[in-house]
Amino acid sequence: MNIIFSEVKNEIDLNESFELRKQVFIVEQGCPIEEEFDEFDDLNRMGKDSFHFNVYKDNICVSTSRILINKMLDKQSAKIQRVCVLKDYRGSGIGLFMMSHLHRFLINKNISNITLSSQDHAIEFYKKLGYTEIEGEYLEAGIIHKKMYINF
């Protein structure tokens, strides 16, 4: 069993990320495609204010995510977004593997203020990682979410 965390840096990896997001968010959860993809999914922006990541298990893309970095004056904060795991791999530790590597990536960039919008079913997962709820529930793409944060 070979598990690899990889930053997306080319069109092939980006397309694998997109296919996984389509499967999870559009097919499984019924999110509108026009709400799933935006300007931060452009390969030309990657490495500047957006970073995309894939996790591969035995050469299969089983998880994906992206980070948006917000630079304000001398402080930086980040928002983790679009975290998903292929259905057959949920509950196997892949989500924890992804989040651990995302945290390490941000710590290496000296970013300690991290937010995310958790779907209702994943709130306990993020709480176990140390995240705290900061706002009440809201609907996004017809799914209940809560904004959460962590500081390192």
Contacts in CASP RR format, 6 or more apart in sequence:
PFRMAT RR
TARGET T0000
AUTHOR 0000-0000-0000
METHOD contacts of the structure
MODEL  1
MNIIFSEVKNEIDLNESFELRKQVFIVEQGCPIEEEFDEFDDLNRMGKDS
FHFNVYKDNICVSTSRILINKMLDKQSAKIQRVCVLKDYRGSGIGLFMMS
HLHRFLINKNISNITLSSQDHAIEFYKKLGYTEIEGEYLEAGIIHKKMYI
NF
1 57 0 8 1.000
1 58 0 8 1.000
2 56 0 8 1.000
2 57 0 8 1.000
2 58 0 8 1.000
2 59 0 8 1.000
3 55 0 8 1.000
3 56 0 8 1.000
3 57 0 8 1.000
3 94 0 8 1.000
3 97 0 8 1.000
4 55 0 8 1.000
4 56 0 8 1.000
4 57 0 8 1.000
5 53 0 8 1.000
5 54 0 8 1.000
5 55 0 8 1.000
5 97 0 8 1.000
5 98 0 8 1.000
5 101 0 8 1.000
6 13 0 8 1.000
6 53 0 8 1.000
6 54 0 8 1.000
6 55 0 8 1.000
6 56 0 8 1.000
7 51 0 8 1.000
7 52 0 8 1.000
7 53 0 8 1.000
7 105 0 8 1.000
8 14 0 8 1.000
8 17 0 8 1.000
8 46 0 8 1.000
8 51 0 8 1.000
8 52 0 8 1.000
8 53 0 8 1.000
8 54 0 8 1.000
9 46 0 8 1.000
10 43 0 8 1.000
11 43 0 8 1.000
13 52 0 8 1.000
13 54 0 8 1.000
14 41 0 8 1.000
14 43 0 8 1.000
14 46 0 8 1.000
14 52 0 8 1.000
16 54 0 8 1.000
16 61 0 8 1.000
16 64 0 8 1.000
17 52 0 8 1.000
17 54 0 8 1.000
17 61 0 8 1.000
17 64 0 8 1.000
17 66 0 8 1.000
18 37 0 8 1.000
18 41 0 8 1.000
19 61 0 8 1.000
20 54 0 8 1.000
20 61 0 8 1.000
20 62 0 8 1.000
20 63 0 8 1.000
20 64 0 8 1.000
20 84 0 8 1.000
20 86 0 8 1.000
21 36 0 8 1.000
21 37 0 8 1.000
21 64 0 8 1.000
21 82 0 8 1.000
21 84 0 8 1.000
22 33 0 8 1.000
22 36 0 8 1.000
23 86 0 8 1.000
23 87 0 8 1.000
24 84 0 8 1.000
24 85 0 8 1.000
24 86 0 8 1.000
24 87 0 8 1.000
25 31 0 8 1.000
25 36 0 8 1.000
25 82 0 8 1.000
25 84 0 8 1.000
25 141 0 8 1.000
26 32 0 8 1.000
26 33 0 8 1.000
26 36 0 8 1.000
28 87 0 8 1.000
29 141 0 8 1.000
29 143 0 8 1.000
30 141 0 8 1.000
31 141 0 8 1.000
31 142 0 8 1.000
31 143 0 8 1.000
32 141 0 8 1.000
35 140 0 8 1.000
35 141 0 8 1.000
36 141 0 8 1.000
39 45 0 8 1.000
40 49 0 8 1.000
40 50 0 8 1.000
40 66 0 8 1.000
40 68 0 8 1.000
41 50 0 8 1.000
41 52 0 8 1.000
41 66 0 8 1.000
42 50 0 8 1.000
46 52 0 8 1.000
49 68 0 8 1.000
49 69 0 8 1.000
49 70 0 8 1.000
49 71 0 8 1.000
50 66 0 8 1.000
50 67 0 8 1.000
50 68 0 8 1.000
50 69 0 8 1.000
51 66 0 8 1.000
51 67 0 8 1.000
51 69 0 8 1.000
51 105 0 8 1.000
52 64 0 8 1.000
52 65 0 8 1.000
52 66 0 8 1.000
52 67 0 8 1.000
53 64 0 8 1.000
53 65 0 8 1.000
53 66 0 8 1.000
53 67 0 8 1.000
53 98 0 8 1.000
53 101 0 8 1.000
53 102 0 8 1.000
53 105 0 8 1.000
54 61 0 8 1.000
54 63 0 8 1.000
54 64 0 8 1.000
55 61 0 8 1.000
55 62 0 8 1.000
55 63 0 8 1.000
55 64 0 8 1.000
55 94 0 8 1.000
55 95 0 8 1.000
55 97 0 8 1.000
55 98 0 8 1.000
55 101 0 8 1.000
56 62 0 8 1.000
57 89 0 8 1.000
57 94 0 8 1.000
60 86 0 8 1.000
61 86 0 8 1.000
62 85 0 8 1.000
62 86 0 8 1.000
62 89 0 8 1.000
62 94 0 8 1.000
63 83 0 8 1.000
63 84 0 8 1.000
63 85 0 8 1.000
63 86 0 8 1.000
63 89 0 8 1.000
63 94 0 8 1.000
63 95 0 8 1.000
63 97 0 8 1.000
63 98 0 8 1.000
64 82 0 8 1.000
64 83 0 8 1.000
64 84 0 8 1.000
65 80 0 8 1.000
65 81 0 8 1.000
65 82 0 8 1.000
65 83 0 8 1.000
65 84 0 8 1.000
65 98 0 8 1.000
65 102 0 8 1.000
66 80 0 8 1.000
66 81 0 8 1.000
66 82 0 8 1.000
67 78 0 8 1.000
67 79 0 8 1.000
67 80 0 8 1.000
67 81 0 8 1.000
67 102 0 8 1.000
67 105 0 8 1.000
67 106 0 8 1.000
68 78 0 8 1.000
68 79 0 8 1.000
68 81 0 8 1.000
69 76 0 8 1.000
69 77 0 8 1.000
69 78 0 8 1.000
69 109 0 8 1.000
69 111 0 8 1.000
70 76 0 8 1.000
70 77 0 8 1.000
70 78 0 8 1.000
70 79 0 8 1.000
75 113 0 8 1.000
76 109 0 8 1.000
76 110 0 8 1.000
76 111 0 8 1.000
76 113 0 8 1.000
77 111 0 8 1.000
77 113 0 8 1.000
77 114 0 8 1.000
77 115 0 8 1.000
78 106 0 8 1.000
78 111 0 8 1.000
78 113 0 8 1.000
78 114 0 8 1.000
78 115 0 8 1.000
79 114 0 8 1.000
79 115 0 8 1.000
79 116 0 8 1.000
79 117 0 8 1.000
80 99 0 8 1.000
80 102 0 8 1.000
80 114 0 8 1.000
80 115 0 8 1.000
80 116 0 8 1.000
81 116 0 8 1.000
81 117 0 8 1.000
83 95 0 8 1.000
83 98 0 8 1.000
83 99 0 8 1.000
83 116 0 8 1.000
85 91 0 8 1.000
85 94 0 8 1.000
85 95 0 8 1.000
85 98 0 8 1.000
95 125 0 8 1.000
96 129 0 8 1.000
99 129 0 8 1.000
103 114 0 8 1.000
103 152 0 8 1.000
106 112 0 8 1.000
106 114 0 8 1.000
106 152 0 8 1.000
107 152 0 8 1.000
112 151 0 8 1.000
112 152 0 8 1.000
113 149 0 8 1.000
113 151 0 8 1.000
114 149 0 8 1.000
114 150 0 8 1.000
114 151 0 8 1.000
114 152 0 8 1.000
115 134 0 8 1.000
115 147 0 8 1.000
115 148 0 8 1.000
115 149 0 8 1.000
116 126 0 8 1.000
116 131 0 8 1.000
116 147 0 8 1.000
116 148 0 8 1.000
116 149 0 8 1.000
117 140 0 8 1.000
117 145 0 8 1.000
117 146 0 8 1.000
117 147 0 8 1.000
117 148 0 8 1.000
118 125 0 8 1.000
118 126 0 8 1.000
118 131 0 8 1.000
118 145 0 8 1.000
118 146 0 8 1.000
118 147 0 8 1.000
118 148 0 8 1.000
119 143 0 8 1.000
119 144 0 8 1.000
119 145 0 8 1.000
120 137 0 8 1.000
120 143 0 8 1.000
120 144 0 8 1.000
120 145 0 8 1.000
120 146 0 8 1.000
123 133 0 8 1.000
123 146 0 8 1.000
123 148 0 8 1.000
126 148 0 8 1.000
127 133 0 8 1.000
127 148 0 8 1.000
129 150 0 8 1.000
130 150 0 8 1.000
131 148 0 8 1.000
131 149 0 8 1.000
131 150 0 8 1.000
132 148 0 8 1.000
132 149 0 8 1.000
132 150 0 8 1.000
133 146 0 8 1.000
133 147 0 8 1.000
133 148 0 8 1.000
134 147 0 8 1.000
134 148 0 8 1.000
134 149 0 8 1.000
135 146 0 8 1.000
135 147 0 8 1.000
136 146 0 8 1.000
136 147 0 8 1.000
137 144 0 8 1.000
137 145 0 8 1.000
137 146 0 8 1.000
138 144 0 8 1.000
138 145 0 8 1.000
138 146 0 8 1.000
138 147 0 8 1.000
139 145 0 8 1.000
END
